[in-house]
């Protein structure tokens, strides 16, 4: 489990940083030092504005403030909400009374599941309207940053997946997204999401290998290196990591944990790995996948269409949650939940309060609802507790055959992913 910091339930995560943010990035084009957004026609003005801000604050060449104003904040740090706003000590009854006065809750969500939770919430708590806008994670970061920098604090609740550590580094640490974990629910939350993670994840999925159940009676792959053998030449499909951060996070995690990949290679082939111009076993795995005819498709559904609609000896890398679509899509597929050295890395669906949420009571009440309330039985959790998804609460029974604590996963390390992902992305492009 990750132990880079402890975060008490209900606390705000803020970090003052001397790096300016918001300059020079196309969506998901990580730079290696930080992630920034490219805003056409505004980059020069933003750079000039940052320079003027630093001058006004008395910033010297050494990067320290030369003035006596201790409240001046470095560029890229937002004025975060008061600690009281993120407190998790309120009761649902007290929150509801206040939320009725607020009247509504504005939600930015990467997941359509928020709409399902909103429907049941509005029945449970009449007088409060939930308005959900579906936005991709990186686009949401761009949108919220521009809004907050303009002094506009529009959303109350943020539901988002990670973007190779950028959500944590650029939104959570500066205080744009705020961790909220009600005190009466916290003791039931599994680590790392209780005290160590950037926020509470209401559900998590991961990328794993799927196979065709008409062709294979059991899982044909037990080790990631199986995919590099002649048996699977031209028969491995994946969704494109260049357009999906979560797929790239898996391959980047293999690079970060190259020792694990090297050990799995030795277990598979009975000898130490030999690198062919690559930096480590993680990069070597990616290179050998391409050398073995890796087929890259647009998305997870495309992969499962390719391997699951007819008898096929191919396998595909797709989202664990897609197993819930089997009947709807007509796939004959199953996921593999135990692969050496590790099956995957979590792709978590985080719940945050937005900084300076205009409807804080309603926001907290809606987050509680999606978390399943104190006993984990609340109807708002139902859309998140599905086959292929896991809820990290000890008192919530999973619909999967494998329990959350038994999943063979690498720990998600956003800080390392943030700096390593650009290199892996460049390496991937060169393979194509």
RAGIRA-V325165 format. One record per pair of residues at least 12 apart in sequence whose ideal C-beta (glycine too) atoms are under 8 Angstrom apart, sorted by the first residue. I is the first residue (numbers start at 0). GAP is how many residues later the second one is. D is the distance in Angstrom with one decimal. If there is no record, write none. Layout:
BEGIN
I&GAP&D, I&GAP&D
END
This chain:
BEGIN
0&190&5.1, 0&191&4.9, 0&195&6.1, 0&410&6.1, 1&190&5.0, 1&194&4.9, 1&195&6.9, 1&409&5.2, 1&410&7.4, 1&411&6.2, 2&193&6.0, 3&192&7.3, 3&411&6.8, 4&191&7.2, 5&189&5.1, 5&190&6.8, 6&172&6.1, 6&188&5.5, 6&189&7.0, 6&190&7.7, 6&191&8.0, 7&187&7.0, 8&79&5.3, 8&172&4.2, 8&173&7.3, 8&174&5.5, 8&177&3.9, 8&185&7.2, 8&186&7.7, 9&76&5.5, 9&77&5.1, 9&78&3.5, 9&79&7.0, 9&169&8.0, 9&170&6.7, 9&171&6.0, 9&172&7.4, 9&173&6.4, 10&72&7.2, 10&75&6.6, 10&168&6.5, 11&68&5.5, 11&69&6.6, 11&71&5.9, 11&74&4.9, 11&163&6.4, 11&166&5.2, 11&167&7.0, 12&159&5.1, 12&160&6.2, 12&162&7.1, 12&165&7.1, 12&166&5.5, 12&185&6.7, 13&63&7.5, 13&66&4.8, 13&159&6.9, 13&160&6.8, 13&161&4.1, 14&62&7.7, 14&158&4.0, 14&159&6.7, 15&57&6.5, 15&58&5.8, 15&61&5.2, 16&57&6.1, 16&59&5.9, 16&60&6.4, 16&156&7.2, 16&157&7.1, 17&45&5.4, 17&56&5.0, 18&14&7.8, 18&15&5.9, 18&55&7.9, 18&56&7.8, 18&57&5.9, 19&30&4.8, 19&54&7.8, 19&55&4.0, 19&56&5.1, 20&13&6.8, 20&15&6.2, 20&54&7.2, 20&55&3.7, 20&124&7.5, 20&149&6.1, 20&153&7.2, 21&14&5.7, 21&15&5.8, 21&17&7.5, 21&24&6.1, 21&54&7.1, 21&123&6.1, 21&127&7.1, 22&13&4.8, 22&14&7.8, 22&20&5.8, 22&23&5.9, 22&24&6.4, 23&12&5.0, 23&14&5.7, 23&19&6.2, 24&12&5.3, 24&13&5.3, 25&12&5.2, 26&111&4.6, 26&112&6.6, 26&115&7.1, 27&110&5.2, 27&135&6.4, 27&136&7.8, 27&215&7.6, 27&217&6.0, 29&134&6.2, 29&136&7.1, 29&388&7.4, 29&391&5.3, 29&392&4.1, 29&395&6.6, 30&391&6.2, 31&387&6.3, 31&390&4.2, 31&391&6.9, 32&386&7.5, 33&135&6.9, 33&136&7.1, 33&384&7.8, 34&106&8.0, 34&128&7.4, 34&131&4.2, 34&134&7.1, 34&135&5.7, 34&383&7.4, 36&104&7.4, 36&105&4.8, 36&108&6.6, 36&109&7.8, 38&107&7.3, 49&25&4.9, 52&22&5.8, 53&21&6.6, 56&12&7.0, 56&15&4.4, 57&14&7.8, 75&98&6.0, 76&97&5.3, 76&98&7.2, 77&70&5.7, 77&71&7.9, 77&96&5.5, 77&97&5.1, 77&98&5.6, 77&277&6.0, 78&96&7.7, 78&277&7.9, 79&95&3.3, 79&98&7.0, 79&275&5.8, 80&94&7.5, 80&97&6.1, 80&272&7.5, 80&274&5.5, 80&275&5.3, 80&276&7.3, 80&279&7.9, 84&93&7.7, 84&268&7.3, 84&271&7.9, 84&272&7.3, 84&275&5.4, 85&92&5.2, 85&93&7.1, 85&94&5.5, 85&267&6.1, 87&92&6.3, 87&93&5.5, 87&94&4.1, 87&95&4.6, 87&96&7.8, 87&97&7.8, 87&98&7.0, 87&276&7.7, 88&93&8.0, 88&94&5.3, 89&92&7.9, 89&271&7.6, 89&274&6.7, 91&273&6.4, 91&276&6.2, 91&281&7.2, 94&266&4.8, 94&267&7.7, 94&269&5.6, 94&270&4.3, 94&273&7.5, 95&29&5.8, 95&32&7.9, 95&265&7.8, 95&269&6.1, 97&263&3.6, 97&264&7.9, 98&26&7.0, 98&29&5.2, 98&260&7.1, 98&262&4.3, 98&263&3.8, 98&266&5.1, 99&27&4.6, 99&28&6.5, 100&260&7.9, 101&26&7.4, 101&256&7.8, 101&257&4.1, 101&258&7.8, 101&259&5.9, 101&260&4.9, 102&24&7.3, 102&25&6.7, 102&26&6.7, 102&256&7.4, 102&259&7.8, 103&24&6.4, 103&25&4.3, 103&26&7.2, 103&27&6.1, 103&255&6.1, 103&258&6.7, 104&23&6.5, 104&24&7.4, 104&25&5.1, 104&26&7.1, 104&51&4.9, 104&52&6.2, 104&254&5.3, 104&257&4.1, 104&258&5.5, 104&260&7.9, 104&261&5.1, 105&25&5.3, 105&27&7.7, 105&48&6.1, 105&49&4.9, 105&50&5.0, 105&51&7.4, 105&252&7.3, 105&253&6.9, 106&23&6.3, 106&24&6.7, 106&25&4.6, 106&26&7.0, 106&48&6.7, 106&49&6.8, 106&50&4.5, 106&51&7.9, 106&52&6.6, 106&259&7.2, 107&25&5.4, 107&27&5.4, 107&32&5.4, 107&35&7.3, 107&36&7.0, 107&47&4.5, 107&49&7.4, 107&50&5.5, 107&51&7.2, 107&52&7.6, 107&246&7.5, 108&23&5.6, 108&24&7.2, 108&25&5.8, 108&26&7.2, 108&48&7.8, 108&49&7.8, 108&50&3.9, 108&51&7.6, 109&24&7.2, 109&25&6.6, 109&26&6.2, 109&27&5.2, 109&30&6.8, 109&49&6.2, 109&50&5.1, 109&51&5.3, 109&239&7.4, 110&23&7.8, 110&48&5.7, 110&238&5.9, 111&22&6.2, 112&90&7.9, 112&236&8.0, 112&270&3.9, 112&271&5.7, 113&18&4.9, 113&20&7.8, 113&45&5.4, 113&256&7.6, 113&269&8.0, 114&17&5.3, 115&266&7.4, 115&267&3.9, 116&249&7.7, 116&252&6.4, 116&253&4.9, 116&263&4.5, 116&264&7.9, 116&265&7.9, 116&266&5.5, 116&267&7.6, 117&12&3.7, 117&14&5.7, 117&248&7.7, 119&249&7.5, 119&259&4.6, 119&260&5.7, 119&262&7.5, 120&244&8.0, 120&245&5.8, 120&248&4.8, 120&259&5.8, 123&245&7.0, 123&255&7.2, 123&256&7.9, 124&240&6.6, 124&244&7.8, 127&234&5.4, 127&237&7.5, 129&236&6.3, 132&22&7.9, 136&23&5.0, 136&24&5.0, 136&25&7.1, 136&26&4.9, 136&30&6.6, 136&108&7.2, 137&25&5.1, 137&28&7.4, 137&107&7.4, 139&18&7.2, 139&20&5.9, 140&22&6.9, 140&25&6.7, 140&26&6.7, 140&29&6.4, 140&30&5.8, 143&14&7.4, 143&27&7.0, 143&32&5.9, 143&33&7.7, 143&210&7.0, 144&25&7.7, 144&26&7.7, 144&31&6.7, 147&28&5.9, 147&207&6.4, 147&208&7.9, 152&201&6.9, 152&202&6.6, 152&203&4.0, 152&204&7.0, 152&205&6.0, 153&200&7.8, 153&204&7.4, 154&199&4.4, 154&202&7.2, 155&197&7.1, 155&198&5.8, 155&201&4.1, 155&202&6.4, 155&203&4.8, 155&204&7.0, 155&206&6.5, 155&207&3.7, 155&210&7.7, 156&194&7.0, 156&195&7.3, 156&196&6.8, 156&197&6.7, 156&200&7.5, 156&206&4.9, 156&209&5.8, 156&210&6.2, 157&19&5.2, 157&192&7.6, 157&193&7.4, 157&194&4.1, 157&195&7.4, 157&196&5.4, 158&43&7.7, 158&190&6.5, 158&191&7.2, 158&192&5.9, 158&193&7.8, 158&211&7.9, 159&17&7.6, 159&189&7.5, 159&190&5.6, 159&192&7.2, 160&84&7.6, 160&85&6.4, 160&186&6.0, 160&187&7.0, 160&188&6.0, 160&189&7.4, 161&83&7.1, 161&84&7.7, 161&87&7.2, 161&185&7.2, 161&186&6.6, 161&188&7.4, 161&250&7.2, 161&252&6.3, 161&255&8.0, 162&82&4.7, 163&81&5.0, 163&84&6.3, 163&85&5.7, 163&88&6.9, 163&250&7.7, 163&253&4.7, 163&254&6.2, 163&257&4.0, 164&248&7.7, 164&249&3.4, 164&250&6.1, 164&251&7.5, 164&252&4.2, 164&253&3.2, 164&254&7.9, 164&256&7.3, 165&252&6.3, 166&31&7.1, 166&183&7.3, 166&247&7.6, 167&30&4.3, 167&246&4.2, 167&247&7.4, 167&250&7.6, 168&245&6.9, 168&246&7.2, 168&249&5.1, 171&26&4.7, 171&27&6.6, 171&180&7.4, 174&180&5.6, 175&178&7.5, 175&179&5.2, 176&22&7.0, 176&173&7.9, 176&175&3.9, 176&176&7.5, 176&177&6.7, 176&178&7.1, 177&174&5.8, 177&175&4.3, 177&176&7.1, 177&177&5.9, 178&19&6.9, 178&20&4.6, 178&21&6.8, 178&173&6.5, 178&174&7.8, 179&19&8.0, 179&20&7.2, 179&171&7.2, 179&172&6.8, 179&173&4.6, 179&183&8.0, 179&184&6.3, 179&187&5.8, 180&13&7.1, 180&19&5.0, 181&182&7.4, 181&185&7.8, 181&186&5.7, 181&189&7.4, 181&192&7.9, 183&190&5.0, 184&183&7.2, 184&186&5.8, 184&188&7.6, 184&189&5.9, 184&208&7.9, 187&188&6.5, 187&205&5.0, 187&206&5.4, 187&207&4.8, 187&208&8.0, 188&203&6.3, 188&204&5.8, 188&205&7.7, 189&202&4.1, 189&203&6.5, 189&204&5.9, 189&214&6.3, 189&215&6.9, 191&219&7.1, 192&155&7.6, 192&199&5.0, 196&151&7.5, 196&215&7.9, 197&152&7.0, 197&216&6.6, 198&151&4.2, 198&152&6.5, 198&153&5.2, 199&150&6.8, 199&151&5.4, 199&171&7.2, 200&145&7.7, 200&147&3.6, 200&148&5.8, 200&149&5.3, 200&150&7.5, 200&191&6.0, 201&147&5.6, 201&148&7.6, 201&149&5.2, 201&168&5.5, 201&169&6.1, 201&179&7.5, 201&182&5.1, 201&189&6.8, 202&145&7.6, 202&146&4.7, 202&181&4.1, 202&182&7.2, 202&183&7.9, 202&186&4.6, 202&187&6.6, 202&188&5.7, 203&142&4.5, 203&143&6.4, 203&144&4.5, 203&145&6.7, 203&185&6.9, 203&186&5.4, 203&188&6.6, 203&200&7.9, 204&114&5.6, 204&115&4.7, 204&116&4.4, 204&141&7.7, 204&142&5.0, 204&144&7.7, 204&183&6.3, 204&184&5.4, 204&185&7.7, 205&44&7.6, 205&113&7.8, 205&114&5.2, 205&137&7.0, 205&138&3.8, 205&139&6.4, 205&140&5.6, 205&141&5.5, 205&201&7.8, 205&203&6.4, 206&39&6.3, 206&40&5.7, 206&43&4.8, 206&110&5.8, 206&111&6.9, 206&112&6.1, 206&113&7.3, 206&137&5.4, 206&138&8.0, 206&140&7.0, 207&109&7.2, 207&110&7.4, 207&112&5.5, 207&127&5.1, 207&128&5.7, 207&129&6.7, 207&131&7.0, 207&135&5.7, 207&136&5.3, 208&12&5.2, 208&18&7.7, 208&106&5.4, 208&107&7.1, 208&108&5.9, 208&126&7.2, 208&127&4.8, 208&130&6.5, 209&93&7.5, 209&94&6.2, 209&97&6.6, 209&98&7.1, 209&105&6.6, 209&106&5.1, 209&107&7.7, 209&108&5.2, 209&112&7.8, 209&113&7.9, 209&123&4.7, 209&124&6.7, 209&125&5.2, 209&126&7.3, 210&96&7.3, 210&104&5.0, 210&122&6.8, 210&123&6.3, 210&125&6.9, 211&95&5.5, 211&96&5.8, 211&99&6.5, 211&100&4.6, 211&101&7.2, 211&102&7.3, 211&103&7.9, 211&120&5.7, 211&121&6.1, 212&119&4.9, 212&120&6.4, 212&121&5.4, 213&96&8.0, 213&97&4.5, 213&98&7.9, 213&118&4.7, 214&96&5.2, 214&97&5.9, 214&98&5.2, 215&97&7.7, 218&115&7.6, 218&117&4.7, 219&95&6.6, 220&94&6.1, 220&115&6.0, 220&118&6.5, 221&114&8.0, 221&116&7.5, 221&117&6.5, 221&118&6.3, 222&41&5.6, 222&44&6.8, 222&45&4.8, 222&116&6.7, 222&117&4.5, 223&30&7.5, 223&37&7.2, 223&40&6.3, 223&61&6.5, 223&115&5.9, 223&116&7.0, 223&117&7.4, 224&39&6.0, 224&40&5.3, 224&43&4.4, 224&44&7.1, 224&60&7.0, 225&42&7.0, 226&62&6.2, 226&65&7.0, 226&88&7.3, 227&57&7.1, 227&60&4.2, 227&61&6.3, 227&63&7.7, 227&64&5.2, 228&63&7.6, 229&62&7.9, 231&60&6.6, 231&82&7.9, 231&83&6.7, 232&59&5.2, 232&60&5.2, 233&58&7.5, 233&59&3.6, 233&61&7.1, 234&58&7.5, 234&78&6.2, 234&79&4.1, 234&80&6.6, 235&53&6.6, 235&56&6.9, 235&57&7.4, 235&58&5.4, 235&59&6.7, 235&78&7.0, 235&79&6.0, 235&80&7.4, 235&81&7.5, 236&57&7.9, 236&58&4.7, 236&59&7.8, 236&60&5.9, 236&66&4.6, 236&69&5.4, 236&70&6.1, 236&77&6.1, 236&78&7.3, 236&79&4.0, 236&80&6.9, 237&56&6.5, 237&57&7.4, 237&58&5.9, 237&59&7.2, 237&65&6.5, 237&78&6.8, 237&79&4.0, 238&57&7.7, 238&58&6.0, 238&59&6.8, 238&60&5.1, 238&61&4.9, 238&63&6.9, 238&64&5.6, 238&78&6.9, 238&79&6.7, 239&56&5.0, 239&57&6.9, 239&58&6.3, 239&59&7.8, 240&184&7.6, 240&187&6.2, 241&183&6.8, 241&186&6.7, 241&187&7.1, 242&55&7.5, 243&55&7.4, 244&176&7.8, 245&73&7.7, 245&101&4.3, 246&70&7.2, 247&173&6.0, 247&176&6.6, 247&177&6.3, 247&180&7.5, 248&96&5.8, 248&98&7.0, 248&163&7.5, 248&168&5.8, 248&172&7.2, 249&67&7.8, 249&94&5.8, 249&95&5.6, 250&31&7.4, 250&35&5.8, 250&173&5.9, 250&177&7.2, 251&30&8.0, 251&165&5.5, 251&168&5.3, 251&169&4.8, 251&172&4.5, 252&92&4.3, 252&157&5.1, 252&159&7.8, 252&160&7.8, 252&164&7.1, 253&27&7.9, 253&28&4.1, 253&31&5.9, 253&32&7.6, 254&24&7.9, 254&25&6.6, 254&27&3.3, 254&28&5.9, 254&31&7.9, 254&165&6.1, 254&168&7.8, 254&169&5.5, 255&26&7.1, 255&157&6.8, 255&160&5.2, 255&161&7.3, 255&164&5.8, 256&25&7.1, 256&84&7.4, 256&85&7.3, 256&153&5.8, 257&22&3.6, 257&23&4.5, 257&24&4.3, 257&25&7.7, 258&22&7.5, 259&81&3.9, 259&82&6.5, 259&150&7.7, 260&12&8.0, 260&19&7.7, 260&20&3.9, 260&21&5.2, 260&23&7.8, 260&24&5.6, 260&80&6.5, 261&18&7.5, 261&19&3.9, 262&78&6.1, 263&76&4.8, 263&77&4.2, 264&16&6.1, 264&20&8.0, 266&73&6.5, 267&72&7.9, 282&141&7.7, 282&144&5.9, 285&138&7.6, 285&141&6.6, 285&142&6.6, 285&145&6.6, 286&144&6.4, 289&141&4.2, 289&142&7.7, 295&136&7.6, 299&18&4.2, 299&19&4.5, 299&22&5.4, 300&17&8.0, 300&21&6.9, 300&24&7.7, 300&28&7.3, 302&13&3.9, 302&14&6.6, 302&15&4.7, 303&12&6.2, 303&14&5.3, 303&18&5.9, 303&21&7.8, 303&25&6.9, 303&27&5.3, 303&29&5.8, 304&24&7.3, 304&26&7.6, 306&26&6.7, 307&21&7.5, 307&23&3.4, 307&24&5.5, 307&25&3.9, 308&20&7.9, 308&21&6.2, 308&22&6.4, 308&23&7.7, 310&21&7.8, 317&17&7.7, 318&28&7.6, 318&69&7.4, 319&15&5.6, 319&17&7.9, 319&24&7.8, 319&68&4.4, 319&69&7.3, 320&65&6.8, 320&66&7.9, 320&67&3.9, 320&68&5.0, 321&66&6.5, 322&12&5.4, 322&64&5.6, 322&65&4.2, 323&62&5.1, 323&63&4.7, 323&64&5.2, 323&65&7.8, 334&53&7.1, 336&63&8.0, 336&64&7.8, 336&65&5.0, 336&70&6.9, 336&71&7.5, 337&64&8.0, 337&70&5.4, 338&69&7.4, 341&66&5.5, 341&67&5.9, 341&68&4.7, 342&64&6.8, 342&65&4.7, 342&66&6.0, 343&65&5.7, 343&66&7.3, 344&64&6.1, 344&65&4.6, 344&66&7.7, 344&67&5.4, 345&63&5.7, 345&66&5.0, 347&64&6.9, 348&35&7.2, 350&16&5.2, 350&19&6.4, 350&20&7.3, 352&14&7.3, 365&14&7.9, 367&12&8.0, 369&14&6.8, 370&22&7.7, 371&13&7.8, 371&19&7.4, 371&21&7.0, 371&24&6.3, 374&20&7.1, 375&15&8.0, 375&17&5.4, 375&19&4.3, 375&20&4.4, 380&15&7.0, 384&13&7.2, 384&14&6.3, 385&13&6.3, 386&12&5.0, 386&13&6.1, 387&12&7.0, 389&14&4.4, 389&17&7.2, 390&13&7.5, 391&12&5.7
END
